[in-house]
Amino acid sequence: MKVGIIVFPGSNCDRDVAYVTRDVLQQPTRLIWHEDSDLGDVDLVVVPGGFSYGDYLRCGAIARFSPALQQTVAHAQRGGLVLGICNGFQILTEAGLLPGALVRNRDLNFICDRVSLRVEQTESLWTQQYSPQAVITLPIAHGEGCYYADADTLQVLADRGQILFRYCAPDGSVDAVHNPNGSLGNIAGLCNQRGNVLGMMPHPERAADPVLGSTDGLPLFHSALNALVGATF
């Protein structure tokens, strides 16, 4: 699996992702500057977290126009894998690769914490290494992580099995109390209809090595690798 990680001015999680794909998973990985219009022969494009272009205008609104992101859109349209994490999720919605939008957190505060997530689907190429209805814990760090979409879009996402992660209680129950940012439907991560593009606010790369105290995010990367090369973990 060849991995390309887009680097914008203001990205701050690009090296974290590279550590996981290059050092933990031992996969060829390169950082791609936002002005680069050639992604090469990468299989997976990661749009990482951070504050692309300083989050001016609104999160992801400027990044969507970068040459590298335009090529990421083309990569996705060809069926290539695209993973957007945190700011990357915001960018993917701005670019139209995923439906809905990410808006200010319910309480208008920046949240930096660890949260419980329920894995809603394990038939997705992104989650096949998780157990059905597994409850995992991942870090979050965002000020605009509240997922919003109209009622019809939310119903379509649910009907088509595109919601992959929901915020939940440690016992797996989904309720408003354990929704950190007010996301509609407690949605923490979703994919496009084709299934090759995933956006999520929590950071799986920050829970992918025992030294960090958790490997709950590692099965997501294993799942993508498995989908591409047929490996079993």
NUSE-589796 format. One record per residue (C-alpha): y, z, x; chain; residue in one letter. Coordinates in nm, 4 decimals, always signed. Layout:
<c2: Y c3: Z c1: X chain: A res: A>
...
// end
This chain:
<c2: +0.0000 c3: +0.0000 c1: +0.0000 chain: A res: M>
<c2: +0.3297 c3: -0.1094 c1: +0.1527 chain: A res: K>
<c2: +0.6189 c3: +0.1072 c1: +0.0389 chain: A res: V>
<c2: +0.9897 c3: +0.0281 c1: +0.0397 chain: A res: G>
<c2: +1.2440 c3: +0.3035 c1: -0.0288 chain: A res: I>
<c2: +1.5953 c3: +0.1996 c1: -0.1303 chain: A res: I>
<c2: +1.8715 c3: +0.3869 c1: +0.0543 chain: A res: V>
<c2: +2.2143 c3: +0.4069 c1: -0.1078 chain: A res: F>
<c2: +2.5256 c3: +0.5802 c1: +0.0220 chain: A res: P>
<c2: +2.4623 c3: +0.9281 c1: -0.1169 chain: A res: G>
<c2: +2.0819 c3: +0.9133 c1: -0.1268 chain: A res: S>
<c2: +1.9346 c3: +1.2426 c1: -0.0069 chain: A res: N>
<c2: +1.5669 c3: +1.2267 c1: -0.1020 chain: A res: C>
<c2: +1.4751 c3: +0.9004 c1: +0.0696 chain: A res: D>
<c2: +1.3310 c3: +1.0719 c1: +0.3776 chain: A res: R>
<c2: +1.1397 c3: +1.3161 c1: +0.1592 chain: A res: D>
<c2: +0.9599 c3: +1.0264 c1: -0.0094 chain: A res: V>
<c2: +0.9025 c3: +0.8553 c1: +0.3255 chain: A res: A>
<c2: +0.7385 c3: +1.1701 c1: +0.4583 chain: A res: Y>
<c2: +0.4887 c3: +1.1635 c1: +0.1726 chain: A res: V>
<c2: +0.4044 c3: +0.7930 c1: +0.1822 chain: A res: T>
<c2: +0.4192 c3: +0.7445 c1: +0.5603 chain: A res: R>
<c2: +0.3001 c3: +1.0782 c1: +0.7011 chain: A res: D>
<c2: +0.0881 c3: +1.2358 c1: +0.4271 chain: A res: V>
<c2: -0.0668 c3: +0.9195 c1: +0.2808 chain: A res: L>
<c2: -0.0501 c3: +0.7164 c1: +0.6053 chain: A res: Q>
<c2: +0.0862 c3: +0.4083 c1: +0.4267 chain: A res: Q>
<c2: +0.3253 c3: +0.1518 c1: +0.5824 chain: A res: P>
<c2: +0.6737 c3: +0.2611 c1: +0.4751 chain: A res: T>
<c2: +1.0219 c3: +0.1311 c1: +0.5429 chain: A res: R>
<c2: +1.3703 c3: +0.2282 c1: +0.4334 chain: A res: L>
<c2: +1.5663 c3: -0.0545 c1: +0.2711 chain: A res: I>
<c2: +1.9458 c3: -0.0426 c1: +0.2871 chain: A res: W>
<c2: +2.1178 c3: -0.1003 c1: -0.0471 chain: A res: H>
<c2: +2.2882 c3: -0.4187 c1: +0.0782 chain: A res: E>
<c2: +1.9595 c3: -0.5779 c1: +0.1842 chain: A res: D>
<c2: +1.8515 c3: -0.8571 c1: -0.0490 chain: A res: S>
<c2: +1.5076 c3: -0.8958 c1: +0.1090 chain: A res: D>
<c2: +1.2472 c3: -0.6372 c1: +0.0109 chain: A res: L>
<c2: +0.9770 c3: -0.8091 c1: +0.2110 chain: A res: G>
<c2: +0.6167 c3: -0.7827 c1: +0.0966 chain: A res: D>
<c2: +0.6261 c3: -0.4269 c1: -0.0364 chain: A res: V>
<c2: +0.3900 c3: -0.3243 c1: -0.3144 chain: A res: D>
<c2: +0.5780 c3: -0.0152 c1: -0.4297 chain: A res: L>
<c2: +0.9561 c3: +0.0215 c1: -0.4434 chain: A res: V>
<c2: +1.0867 c3: +0.3767 c1: -0.4707 chain: A res: V>
<c2: +1.4402 c3: +0.4426 c1: -0.5922 chain: A res: V>
<c2: +1.4934 c3: +0.7990 c1: -0.4680 chain: A res: P>
<c2: +1.7011 c3: +1.0933 c1: -0.5776 chain: A res: G>
<c2: +2.0492 c3: +1.1812 c1: -0.4626 chain: A res: G>
<c2: +2.3982 c3: +1.0747 c1: -0.5598 chain: A res: F>
<c2: +2.4149 c3: +0.6981 c1: -0.5156 chain: A res: S>
<c2: +2.7736 c3: +0.5877 c1: -0.4544 chain: A res: Y>
<c2: +2.8807 c3: +0.9462 c1: -0.5166 chain: A res: G>
<c2: +2.7843 c3: +0.9176 c1: -0.8861 chain: A res: D>
<c2: +3.1247 c3: +0.7612 c1: -0.9460 chain: A res: Y>
<c2: +3.1800 c3: +0.6139 c1: -1.2932 chain: A res: L>
<c2: +2.8453 c3: +0.7628 c1: -1.4031 chain: A res: R>
<c2: +2.5097 c3: +0.8215 c1: -1.2394 chain: A res: C>
<c2: +2.3459 c3: +0.4940 c1: -1.1399 chain: A res: G>
<c2: +2.6117 c3: +0.2708 c1: -1.2925 chain: A res: A>
<c2: +2.7236 c3: +0.1228 c1: -0.9596 chain: A res: I>
<c2: +2.3845 c3: +0.1262 c1: -0.7878 chain: A res: A>
<c2: +2.2391 c3: -0.1119 c1: -1.0452 chain: A res: R>
<c2: +2.4545 c3: -0.3920 c1: -0.8994 chain: A res: F>
<c2: +2.3401 c3: -0.3541 c1: -0.5383 chain: A res: S>
<c2: +2.1483 c3: -0.6470 c1: -0.3846 chain: A res: P>
<c2: +1.8449 c3: -0.4299 c1: -0.3152 chain: A res: A>
<c2: +1.8340 c3: -0.3084 c1: -0.6740 chain: A res: L>
<c2: +1.8651 c3: -0.6618 c1: -0.8083 chain: A res: Q>
<c2: +1.5617 c3: -0.7517 c1: -0.5995 chain: A res: Q>
<c2: +1.3873 c3: -0.4400 c1: -0.7308 chain: A res: T>
<c2: +1.4369 c3: -0.5707 c1: -1.0837 chain: A res: V>
<c2: +1.2823 c3: -0.9019 c1: -0.9804 chain: A res: A>
<c2: +0.9954 c3: -0.7151 c1: -0.8125 chain: A res: H>
<c2: +0.9278 c3: -0.5245 c1: -1.1355 chain: A res: A>
<c2: +0.9425 c3: -0.8411 c1: -1.3424 chain: A res: Q>
<c2: +0.6721 c3: -0.9876 c1: -1.1183 chain: A res: R>
<c2: +0.4535 c3: -0.6860 c1: -1.1898 chain: A res: G>
<c2: +0.5287 c3: -0.4901 c1: -0.8731 chain: A res: G>
<c2: +0.5319 c3: -0.1116 c1: -0.8876 chain: A res: L>
<c2: +0.8659 c3: +0.0704 c1: -0.9120 chain: A res: V>
<c2: +0.9137 c3: +0.4475 c1: -0.9078 chain: A res: L>
<c2: +1.2532 c3: +0.6016 c1: -0.9847 chain: A res: G>
<c2: +1.2945 c3: +0.9725 c1: -0.9146 chain: A res: I>
<c2: +1.5912 c3: +1.1752 c1: -1.0469 chain: A res: C>
<c2: +1.8938 c3: +0.9587 c1: -0.9593 chain: A res: N>
<c2: +1.6419 c3: +0.6770 c1: -0.9319 chain: A res: G>
<c2: +1.5438 c3: +0.7309 c1: -1.2965 chain: A res: F>
<c2: +1.9111 c3: +0.7140 c1: -1.3912 chain: A res: Q>
<c2: +1.9486 c3: +0.3890 c1: -1.1960 chain: A res: I>
<c2: +1.6445 c3: +0.2316 c1: -1.3628 chain: A res: L>
<c2: +1.7831 c3: +0.3014 c1: -1.7099 chain: A res: T>
<c2: +2.1217 c3: +0.1578 c1: -1.6072 chain: A res: E>
<c2: +1.9458 c3: -0.1528 c1: -1.4773 chain: A res: A>
<c2: +1.7537 c3: -0.1956 c1: -1.8027 chain: A res: G>
<c2: +1.4117 c3: -0.1482 c1: -1.6474 chain: A res: L>
<c2: +1.3557 c3: +0.1574 c1: -1.8662 chain: A res: L>
<c2: +1.4909 c3: +0.2347 c1: -2.2153 chain: A res: P>
<c2: +1.7326 c3: +0.5127 c1: -2.3013 chain: A res: G>
<c2: +1.9822 c3: +0.6966 c1: -2.0839 chain: A res: A>
<c2: +2.0233 c3: +1.0180 c1: -1.8858 chain: A res: L>
<c2: +2.3244 c3: +1.2258 c1: -1.9915 chain: A res: V>
<c2: +2.4765 c3: +1.5637 c1: -1.9068 chain: A res: R>
<c2: +2.2427 c3: +1.8599 c1: -1.9240 chain: A res: N>
<c2: +2.2532 c3: +2.0519 c1: -2.2505 chain: A res: R>
<c2: +2.4397 c3: +2.3488 c1: -2.1008 chain: A res: D>
<c2: +2.6602 c3: +2.1272 c1: -1.8771 chain: A res: L>
<c2: +2.5286 c3: +2.2988 c1: -1.5637 chain: A res: N>
<c2: +2.3552 c3: +2.1607 c1: -1.2570 chain: A res: F>
<c2: +1.9977 c3: +2.2894 c1: -1.2569 chain: A res: I>
<c2: +1.7913 c3: +2.3518 c1: -0.9436 chain: A res: C>
<c2: +1.4565 c3: +2.5078 c1: -1.0323 chain: A res: D>
<c2: +1.0830 c3: +2.4560 c1: -1.0670 chain: A res: R>
<c2: +0.9531 c3: +2.3631 c1: -1.4096 chain: A res: V>
<c2: +0.6219 c3: +2.3178 c1: -1.5864 chain: A res: S>
<c2: +0.5268 c3: +1.9700 c1: -1.7027 chain: A res: L>
<c2: +0.2453 c3: +1.8535 c1: -1.9267 chain: A res: R>
<c2: +0.0757 c3: +1.5280 c1: -1.8327 chain: A res: V>
<c2: +0.0754 c3: +1.3318 c1: -2.1576 chain: A res: E>
<c2: -0.1223 c3: +1.0254 c1: -2.0493 chain: A res: Q>
<c2: -0.3920 c3: +0.9772 c1: -1.7881 chain: A res: T>
<c2: -0.4636 c3: +0.6119 c1: -1.8640 chain: A res: E>
<c2: -0.1425 c3: +0.5127 c1: -1.6868 chain: A res: S>
<c2: -0.1772 c3: +0.3832 c1: -1.3324 chain: A res: L>
<c2: +0.0700 c3: +0.6585 c1: -1.2330 chain: A res: W>
<c2: -0.1281 c3: +0.9511 c1: -1.3735 chain: A res: T>
<c2: -0.4955 c3: +0.8534 c1: -1.3456 chain: A res: Q>
<c2: -0.5570 c3: +1.1212 c1: -1.0816 chain: A res: Q>
<c2: -0.4471 c3: +1.4014 c1: -1.3158 chain: A res: Y>
<c2: -0.6673 c3: +1.5739 c1: -1.5720 chain: A res: S>
<c2: -0.5830 c3: +1.5116 c1: -1.9394 chain: A res: P>
<c2: -0.3117 c3: +1.7501 c1: -2.0631 chain: A res: Q>
<c2: -0.2856 c3: +1.9032 c1: -1.7155 chain: A res: A>
<c2: +0.0076 c3: +2.1408 c1: -1.6624 chain: A res: V>
<c2: +0.1769 c3: +2.0936 c1: -1.3265 chain: A res: I>
<c2: +0.4830 c3: +2.2444 c1: -1.1621 chain: A res: T>
<c2: +0.7505 c3: +2.0293 c1: -0.9968 chain: A res: L>
<c2: +1.1045 c3: +2.0940 c1: -0.8700 chain: A res: P>
<c2: +1.4091 c3: +1.9633 c1: -1.0533 chain: A res: I>
<c2: +1.7666 c3: +1.9306 c1: -0.9274 chain: A res: A>
<c2: +2.0092 c3: +1.7479 c1: -1.1544 chain: A res: H>
<c2: +2.3240 c3: +1.7714 c1: -1.3607 chain: A res: G>
<c2: +2.2584 c3: +1.4682 c1: -1.5816 chain: A res: E>
<c2: +1.8911 c3: +1.4869 c1: -1.6627 chain: A res: G>
<c2: +1.8982 c3: +1.5037 c1: -2.0402 chain: A res: C>
<c2: +1.6998 c3: +1.2051 c1: -2.1657 chain: A res: Y>
<c2: +1.8484 c3: +1.0352 c1: -2.4706 chain: A res: Y>
<c2: +1.7338 c3: +0.7430 c1: -2.6847 chain: A res: A>
<c2: +1.7689 c3: +0.6550 c1: -3.0513 chain: A res: D>
<c2: +1.5004 c3: +0.7645 c1: -3.2961 chain: A res: A>
<c2: +1.3366 c3: +0.4217 c1: -3.3156 chain: A res: D>
<c2: +1.3059 c3: +0.3989 c1: -2.9362 chain: A res: T>
<c2: +1.1579 c3: +0.7482 c1: -2.9158 chain: A res: L>
<c2: +0.8983 c3: +0.6554 c1: -3.1768 chain: A res: Q>
<c2: +0.8069 c3: +0.3360 c1: -2.9929 chain: A res: V>
<c2: +0.7698 c3: +0.5271 c1: -2.6644 chain: A res: L>
<c2: +0.5371 c3: +0.7746 c1: -2.8320 chain: A res: A>
<c2: +0.3351 c3: +0.5111 c1: -3.0179 chain: A res: D>
<c2: +0.2817 c3: +0.3028 c1: -2.7042 chain: A res: R>
<c2: +0.1910 c3: +0.5966 c1: -2.4831 chain: A res: G>
<c2: +0.4859 c3: +0.5419 c1: -2.2510 chain: A res: Q>
<c2: +0.5808 c3: +0.9108 c1: -2.2301 chain: A res: I>
<c2: +0.3920 c3: +1.0386 c1: -1.9255 chain: A res: L>
<c2: +0.5450 c3: +1.3835 c1: -1.8689 chain: A res: F>
<c2: +0.7027 c3: +1.6443 c1: -2.0962 chain: A res: R>
<c2: +0.8707 c3: +1.9728 c1: -2.0075 chain: A res: Y>
<c2: +0.6517 c3: +2.2555 c1: -2.1325 chain: A res: C>
<c2: +0.5648 c3: +2.6240 c1: -2.1105 chain: A res: A>
<c2: +0.3172 c3: +2.7373 c1: -1.8434 chain: A res: P>
<c2: +0.0443 c3: +2.7349 c1: -2.1085 chain: A res: D>
<c2: +0.1178 c3: +2.3699 c1: -2.1943 chain: A res: G>
<c2: +0.2963 c3: +2.4253 c1: -2.5230 chain: A res: S>
<c2: +0.6035 c3: +2.2084 c1: -2.5750 chain: A res: V>
<c2: +0.9082 c3: +2.3864 c1: -2.7139 chain: A res: D>
<c2: +1.2858 c3: +2.4020 c1: -2.6832 chain: A res: A>
<c2: +1.2783 c3: +2.7220 c1: -2.4788 chain: A res: V>
<c2: +1.1062 c3: +2.5457 c1: -2.1898 chain: A res: H>
<c2: +1.3217 c3: +2.2353 c1: -2.2067 chain: A res: N>
<c2: +1.5617 c3: +2.2859 c1: -1.9125 chain: A res: P>
<c2: +1.8148 c3: +2.0142 c1: -1.9907 chain: A res: N>
<c2: +1.7879 c3: +1.9280 c1: -2.3596 chain: A res: G>
<c2: +1.5940 c3: +1.6030 c1: -2.3170 chain: A res: S>
<c2: +1.4924 c3: +1.4622 c1: -2.6538 chain: A res: L>
<c2: +1.1233 c3: +1.5134 c1: -2.7117 chain: A res: G>
<c2: +1.1111 c3: +1.7258 c1: -2.3944 chain: A res: N>
<c2: +1.0718 c3: +1.3959 c1: -2.2084 chain: A res: I>
<c2: +1.0612 c3: +1.4361 c1: -1.8306 chain: A res: A>
<c2: +0.9156 c3: +1.1001 c1: -1.7320 chain: A res: G>
<c2: +0.8257 c3: +0.7679 c1: -1.8910 chain: A res: L>
<c2: +0.7130 c3: +0.4173 c1: -1.8041 chain: A res: C>
<c2: +0.7986 c3: +0.0713 c1: -1.9285 chain: A res: N>
<c2: +0.5741 c3: -0.1082 c1: -2.1771 chain: A res: Q>
<c2: +0.3976 c3: -0.2992 c1: -1.9006 chain: A res: R>
<c2: +0.3300 c3: +0.0280 c1: -1.7205 chain: A res: G>
<c2: +0.4387 c3: -0.0757 c1: -1.3711 chain: A res: N>
<c2: +0.7786 c3: +0.1022 c1: -1.3756 chain: A res: V>
<c2: +0.8013 c3: +0.4822 c1: -1.3892 chain: A res: L>
<c2: +1.1127 c3: +0.6973 c1: -1.4094 chain: A res: G>
<c2: +1.1072 c3: +1.0772 c1: -1.3906 chain: A res: M>
<c2: +1.3630 c3: +1.3509 c1: -1.3338 chain: A res: M>
<c2: +1.1347 c3: +1.6035 c1: -1.1560 chain: A res: P>
<c2: +1.0616 c3: +1.5470 c1: -0.7848 chain: A res: H>
<c2: +0.6910 c3: +1.4852 c1: -0.7078 chain: A res: P>
<c2: +0.7741 c3: +1.4253 c1: -0.3405 chain: A res: E>
<c2: +0.8931 c3: +1.7863 c1: -0.3116 chain: A res: R>
<c2: +0.5507 c3: +1.9113 c1: -0.4180 chain: A res: A>
<c2: +0.3212 c3: +1.6916 c1: -0.2131 chain: A res: A>
<c2: +0.2309 c3: +1.9001 c1: +0.0919 chain: A res: D>
<c2: +0.0735 c3: +2.2483 c1: +0.1177 chain: A res: P>
<c2: +0.3536 c3: +2.3526 c1: +0.3522 chain: A res: V>
<c2: +0.5883 c3: +2.3216 c1: +0.0526 chain: A res: L>
<c2: +0.3711 c3: +2.5558 c1: -0.1516 chain: A res: G>
<c2: +0.2471 c3: +2.2943 c1: -0.3973 chain: A res: S>
<c2: +0.0660 c3: +1.9617 c1: -0.4073 chain: A res: T>
<c2: +0.1094 c3: +1.9039 c1: -0.7808 chain: A res: D>
<c2: +0.3079 c3: +1.5876 c1: -0.7140 chain: A res: G>
<c2: +0.0576 c3: +1.4304 c1: -0.4775 chain: A res: L>
<c2: -0.1817 c3: +1.2933 c1: -0.7462 chain: A res: P>
<c2: +0.1004 c3: +1.0706 c1: -0.8702 chain: A res: L>
<c2: +0.1215 c3: +0.8982 c1: -0.5319 chain: A res: F>
<c2: -0.2585 c3: +0.8927 c1: -0.5034 chain: A res: H>
<c2: -0.2726 c3: +0.7291 c1: -0.8463 chain: A res: S>
<c2: -0.0373 c3: +0.4492 c1: -0.7410 chain: A res: A>
<c2: -0.2355 c3: +0.3959 c1: -0.4220 chain: A res: L>
<c2: -0.5602 c3: +0.3933 c1: -0.6157 chain: A res: N>
<c2: -0.4237 c3: +0.1340 c1: -0.8560 chain: A res: A>
<c2: -0.3296 c3: -0.0946 c1: -0.5676 chain: A res: L>
<c2: -0.6240 c3: -0.0641 c1: -0.3321 chain: A res: V>
<c2: -0.9028 c3: +0.0783 c1: -0.5449 chain: A res: G>
<c2: -0.9295 c3: +0.3973 c1: -0.3420 chain: A res: A>
<c2: -1.0817 c3: +0.7144 c1: -0.4832 chain: A res: T>
<c2: -0.9454 c3: +1.0591 c1: -0.4034 chain: A res: F>
// end
